[in-house]
Amino acid sequence: MSNASGALSAVSAETVPYELTALECDLYEDVTHYVREGMNRAGRIGGTRKNTVGFALTVLQRRLASSPEAIHRSLVRRTERLERRKQEILDGTCREGMPTAHLAELWPPRHRSSSGGPQVGSEGMTPVNLAGLRLALREVEPEDTAAILAIYGDPEATRHLSFEPRTRDQVQAITDRSIASAKDTPRIEYCLAITPLGERRLIGYARLATEPQQAATIGFALNPAQWGKGLGTETVHLLCTLGFKGLGLHRIWAARSPLNEASARTLLRAGMTEDGRIRDHVFVHGAWRDSITYSILEHEWTPRDVLERDTADGAPADVAPPDADSGLET
């Protein structure tokens, strides 16, 4: 095949036959049947068919390039979600579209890119309102400034973070930016309030910032009064739920201060893996310091219906506020 302009050298291509093994043939047939029958049937629950098959095929084609173990885990998770939904319908407790059970439904296929990745921030996107066992994530509101100041203005709460205590004016700017970022198109930043389940009061601030290659960085800070209750691990789980189920991400990472051992336990307990150290990553308190990084991949993540409680958990993981310079850890 040659190009019309002649500016480039001729390019040729040919098809190379590849014979599938018996196991690969079985896997291909099972996946095809699963998409055409299982997902179509699930999409018609309640009498409304949802156009998710095309996107599912794209995702599953990508899965076929993964290891058999990763494919198996992905299918098991999908099966478990469908079984839970089926039981909710039978019990009469199904709440259609609630993000606690079906966060991915908040971002239907029309909000995804042609490559199958997330097209976040599309017009008309549903605000984040995600509930866990004891906590919930919601969008930041104008009334949250005082509660955020109680965290970001506290020397103890910010001791291990990538910035020094903020003034009220600085925190007001954080609130304003958090609200404004929720309306960005595309939306690349999710600055969220952490609240007790069933309440509106803010007890922490969380952030997920998307990056190229279906990745994101996360961070959070809790009010010191909430430390020691195991809420840090649940916060990480909720952010991973937002990233993996809601945005279709492949990788999520976080960073901490080398002295913040509580955050190390939090991130490891949430299923993340320590990746390494970034030297002289942050200039804070008049000196450079390193950061320890952690990550988790989509096929490594397991949704948690019941979150373990650990009294050693709860100190903040590093989180860069919206007004921080780029390159600071989150």
C-alpha positions as CSV (number, residue, x, y, z in Angstrom):
1,M,0.0,0.0,0.0
2,S,1.7,3.3,-1.1
3,N,0.8,6.8,0.0
4,A,-0.7,9.2,-2.6
5,S,1.7,12.1,-2.1
6,G,4.9,10.1,-2.5
7,A,6.5,12.0,0.5
8,L,6.7,8.8,2.5
9,S,8.2,5.5,1.6
10,A,5.8,2.7,0.5
11,V,4.2,0.8,3.4
12,S,3.1,-2.7,3.1
13,A,1.1,-4.9,5.4
14,E,0.1,-8.5,5.4
15,T,-2.1,-10.8,7.6
16,V,-0.3,-13.5,9.5
17,P,-2.5,-16.5,10.4
18,Y,-2.5,-17.5,14.0
19,E,-4.1,-20.7,15.3
20,L,-5.8,-20.4,18.6
21,T,-5.3,-23.1,21.2
22,A,-8.3,-25.0,22.5
23,L,-8.4,-22.9,25.7
24,E,-8.1,-19.6,23.8
25,C,-11.0,-20.7,21.6
26,D,-13.1,-21.6,24.6
27,L,-12.3,-18.2,26.2
28,Y,-13.2,-16.3,23.0
29,E,-16.5,-18.1,22.7
30,D,-17.4,-17.6,26.4
31,V,-16.6,-13.9,26.3
32,T,-18.6,-13.4,23.1
33,H,-21.6,-15.2,24.6
34,Y,-21.2,-13.2,27.8
35,V,-21.3,-9.8,25.9
36,R,-24.1,-10.7,23.5
37,E,-26.4,-12.5,25.9
38,G,-25.5,-11.7,29.5
39,M,-24.9,-7.9,29.1
40,N,-27.9,-7.5,26.8
41,R,-30.1,-9.3,29.3
42,A,-28.8,-7.2,32.2
43,G,-29.3,-4.0,30.2
44,R,-33.0,-4.8,29.7
45,I,-33.7,-5.1,33.4
46,G,-36.6,-2.9,34.2
47,G,-37.7,-2.8,30.6
48,T,-35.1,-0.3,29.5
49,R,-32.3,-1.4,27.2
50,K,-29.1,0.4,27.8
51,N,-26.6,0.7,24.9
52,T,-23.6,-0.6,26.7
53,V,-22.6,-3.6,24.5
54,G,-20.5,-1.6,22.1
55,F,-18.4,-0.2,24.9
56,A,-18.2,-3.6,26.6
57,L,-16.8,-5.2,23.5
58,T,-14.1,-2.5,23.3
59,V,-13.2,-3.1,27.0
60,L,-13.2,-6.9,26.6
61,Q,-11.1,-6.7,23.5
62,R,-8.5,-4.9,25.6
63,R,-8.9,-7.5,28.3
64,L,-8.1,-10.3,25.8
65,A,-4.6,-8.8,25.5
66,S,-4.2,-9.1,29.3
67,S,-3.3,-12.2,31.3
68,P,-5.9,-15.0,31.7
69,E,-5.9,-14.2,35.5
70,A,-6.8,-10.5,34.8
71,I,-9.6,-11.5,32.4
72,H,-11.0,-14.0,34.9
73,R,-11.0,-11.4,37.8
74,S,-12.7,-8.8,35.6
75,L,-15.5,-11.3,34.6
76,V,-15.9,-12.5,38.2
77,R,-16.4,-8.9,39.4
78,R,-19.0,-8.2,36.7
79,T,-20.8,-11.4,37.6
80,E,-20.8,-10.5,41.2
81,R,-22.3,-7.0,40.5
82,L,-25.0,-8.5,38.4
83,E,-25.9,-11.1,41.1
84,R,-26.1,-8.3,43.7
85,R,-28.4,-6.3,41.4
86,K,-30.6,-9.4,40.8
87,Q,-30.9,-10.0,44.5
88,E,-31.8,-6.3,45.1
89,I,-34.5,-6.6,42.5
90,L,-35.9,-9.8,44.1
91,D,-35.7,-8.2,47.6
92,G,-37.4,-5.0,46.4
93,T,-34.4,-2.9,47.5
94,C,-33.0,-2.0,44.1
95,R,-32.4,1.7,43.7
96,E,-31.9,2.3,40.0
97,G,-29.0,4.5,39.2
98,M,-27.7,5.0,42.8
99,P,-24.0,5.5,42.7
100,T,-23.4,3.3,45.7
101,A,-24.2,0.2,43.6
102,H,-23.9,1.3,40.0
103,L,-21.6,4.3,39.9
104,A,-20.6,3.4,36.3
105,E,-24.2,4.1,35.2
106,L,-23.6,7.8,36.0
107,W,-21.2,7.9,33.0
108,P,-23.2,6.2,30.1
109,P,-21.5,5.3,26.8
110,R,-22.2,8.7,25.2
111,H,-19.8,10.2,27.7
112,R,-16.9,7.9,26.7
113,S,-14.4,8.5,24.0
114,S,-14.2,6.5,20.8
115,S,-11.2,4.7,22.1
116,G,-13.2,3.3,25.0
117,G,-11.6,5.5,27.6
118,P,-13.4,7.9,29.8
119,Q,-14.6,11.2,28.4
120,V,-15.0,12.9,31.8
121,G,-16.6,16.3,32.2
122,S,-19.2,15.9,29.4
123,E,-22.1,18.3,29.5
124,G,-24.9,17.2,31.8
125,M,-22.7,14.8,33.8
126,T,-24.3,13.7,37.1
127,P,-22.5,15.2,40.2
128,V,-20.6,12.8,42.3
129,N,-22.6,11.4,45.3
130,L,-20.9,8.2,46.4
131,A,-21.6,6.4,49.6
132,G,-19.6,3.7,51.5
133,L,-20.0,1.9,54.7
134,R,-19.5,4.9,57.0
135,L,-18.5,7.7,54.7
136,A,-19.8,9.5,51.6
137,L,-18.2,11.7,48.9
138,R,-20.1,14.6,47.5
139,E,-19.3,17.8,45.6
140,V,-17.9,20.7,47.6
141,E,-20.4,23.5,48.5
142,P,-19.9,27.2,49.4
143,E,-20.8,26.4,53.0
144,D,-17.8,24.0,53.4
145,T,-15.1,26.7,53.7
146,A,-15.0,26.8,57.5
147,A,-14.8,23.0,57.7
148,I,-12.0,22.9,55.1
149,L,-10.2,25.6,57.1
150,A,-10.3,23.5,60.2
151,I,-8.2,20.9,58.3
152,Y,-6.0,23.0,56.0
153,G,-5.4,25.7,58.6
154,D,-4.4,23.2,61.3
155,P,-0.6,22.7,61.7
156,E,-1.1,19.1,62.9
157,A,-3.4,18.2,60.1
158,T,-0.9,19.6,57.5
159,R,2.3,18.4,59.2
160,H,2.9,15.7,56.6
161,L,1.2,17.4,53.6
162,S,2.9,19.1,50.7
163,F,2.1,22.6,51.9
164,E,2.0,24.7,55.1
165,P,-1.2,25.7,56.9
166,R,-3.5,27.8,54.8
167,T,-5.1,31.1,55.6
168,R,-8.9,31.7,55.4
169,D,-8.5,33.5,52.1
170,Q,-6.5,30.7,50.7
171,V,-9.0,28.1,51.8
172,Q,-11.8,30.2,50.3
173,A,-9.9,30.1,47.0
174,I,-9.8,26.3,47.3
175,T,-13.5,26.1,47.9
176,D,-14.2,28.3,44.8
177,R,-11.8,26.3,42.6
178,S,-13.3,23.0,43.8
179,I,-16.8,24.2,42.8
180,A,-15.6,25.6,39.5
181,S,-13.7,22.4,38.5
182,A,-16.9,20.4,38.8
183,K,-18.2,22.4,35.8
184,D,-15.1,22.1,33.6
185,T,-15.5,20.3,30.3
186,P,-13.8,18.0,30.1
187,R,-13.6,17.5,33.9
188,I,-10.2,16.4,34.9
189,E,-10.3,17.2,38.6
190,Y,-12.7,15.8,41.3
191,C,-12.4,17.9,44.5
192,L,-14.8,16.3,46.9
193,A,-16.1,16.6,50.5
194,I,-15.8,13.6,52.8
195,T,-18.8,13.4,55.0
196,P,-20.2,10.9,57.6
197,L,-22.8,8.6,55.9
198,G,-26.2,10.3,55.9
199,E,-24.9,13.7,56.9
200,R,-23.8,16.9,55.1
201,R,-21.0,18.1,57.4
202,L,-17.6,18.0,55.9
203,I,-15.0,16.0,57.9
204,G,-12.4,15.7,55.2
205,Y,-11.3,16.8,51.7
206,A,-10.5,14.4,48.9
207,R,-9.2,14.9,45.4
208,L,-8.8,12.7,42.2
209,A,-7.0,14.3,39.3
210,T,-7.1,12.5,36.0
211,E,-4.0,12.1,33.8
212,P,-3.2,10.8,30.3
213,Q,-3.3,7.1,29.7
214,Q,-6.4,6.4,31.8
215,A,-4.6,7.2,35.1
216,A,-5.3,9.5,38.1
217,T,-3.6,10.6,41.3
218,I,-5.6,10.7,44.5
219,G,-5.2,12.2,47.9
220,F,-7.1,13.2,51.0
221,A,-7.0,14.9,54.4
222,L,-9.2,14.2,57.4
223,N,-10.0,16.5,60.3
224,P,-7.7,15.3,63.2
225,A,-10.8,14.7,65.3
226,Q,-11.6,11.8,62.9
227,W,-8.2,10.1,63.1
228,G,-7.9,6.7,64.6
229,K,-11.3,5.5,63.3
230,G,-10.2,3.6,60.1
231,L,-11.7,6.3,57.8
232,G,-8.6,6.7,55.7
233,T,-8.9,3.3,54.2
234,E,-12.5,3.7,53.4
235,T,-11.8,7.1,51.7
236,V,-9.2,5.4,49.5
237,H,-11.7,2.7,48.6
238,L,-14.3,5.3,47.6
239,L,-11.8,7.2,45.5
240,C,-10.8,4.0,43.7
241,T,-14.5,3.2,43.2
242,L,-14.9,6.6,41.5
243,G,-11.8,6.1,39.4
244,F,-12.2,2.5,38.3
245,K,-16.0,2.1,38.2
246,G,-17.1,5.6,37.4
247,L,-14.3,6.8,35.1
248,G,-13.0,3.6,33.6
249,L,-9.4,4.3,34.7
250,H,-6.6,1.8,34.4
251,R,-4.2,3.1,37.1
252,I,-4.5,5.2,40.3
253,W,-1.6,6.4,42.3
254,A,-0.9,8.4,45.5
255,A,2.1,9.8,47.4
256,R,3.0,10.4,51.0
257,S,5.6,12.0,53.2
258,P,8.4,9.5,54.2
259,L,7.5,10.3,57.8
260,N,3.8,9.6,57.4
261,E,3.7,6.0,58.5
262,A,0.0,6.1,59.1
263,S,-0.7,6.9,55.5
264,A,1.6,4.0,54.5
265,R,-0.6,1.6,56.4
266,T,-3.7,3.2,55.0
267,L,-2.6,2.9,51.3
268,L,-1.3,-0.7,51.7
269,R,-4.4,-1.8,53.5
270,A,-6.5,-0.3,50.7
271,G,-4.7,-2.7,48.3
272,M,-2.1,-0.3,46.8
273,T,1.5,-1.3,46.1
274,E,4.5,0.8,47.1
275,D,6.3,1.8,43.8
276,G,9.3,3.8,45.0
277,R,10.6,7.2,46.1
278,I,10.7,10.6,44.3
279,R,13.7,12.4,45.6
280,D,13.4,16.1,46.6
281,H,9.8,16.1,45.3
282,V,8.3,18.8,47.5
283,F,9.7,22.0,49.0
284,V,7.9,22.6,52.3
285,H,8.8,24.1,55.7
286,G,11.9,25.6,54.1
287,A,13.4,22.4,52.8
288,W,13.1,19.8,50.1
289,R,11.7,16.4,51.0
290,D,11.1,13.1,49.2
291,S,7.8,11.4,48.5
292,I,6.9,7.7,48.6
293,T,4.6,6.6,45.8
294,Y,1.9,3.9,45.7
295,S,-0.4,2.6,42.9
296,I,-3.1,0.2,42.1
297,L,-4.2,-1.2,38.7
298,E,-7.8,-1.8,37.6
299,H,-7.4,-5.6,37.6
300,E,-5.8,-5.5,41.0
301,W,-8.7,-3.6,42.6
302,T,-11.4,-5.5,44.4
303,P,-14.6,-3.6,45.4
304,R,-15.2,-3.8,49.1
305,D,-18.7,-4.2,50.4
306,V,-17.5,-4.4,54.0
307,L,-14.5,-2.3,55.0
308,E,-12.2,-3.4,57.7
309,R,-11.8,-1.1,60.7
310,D,-8.4,-0.4,62.0
311,T,-7.8,2.2,64.8
312,A,-4.3,2.9,63.5
313,D,-5.7,4.3,60.3
314,G,-7.0,7.9,59.8
315,A,-4.0,10.2,59.4
316,P,-4.1,12.2,56.2
317,A,-2.5,11.1,52.9
318,D,-0.9,13.9,51.0
319,V,-3.4,16.0,48.9
320,A,-2.6,19.0,46.8
321,P,-5.4,21.6,46.9
322,P,-6.7,23.1,43.7
323,D,-4.5,26.2,44.1
324,A,-1.3,24.2,44.5
325,D,1.5,24.5,42.0
326,S,1.5,21.7,39.4
327,G,3.8,18.9,40.3
328,L,3.0,18.8,44.0
329,E,1.9,15.4,45.2
330,T,-1.7,14.6,46.0
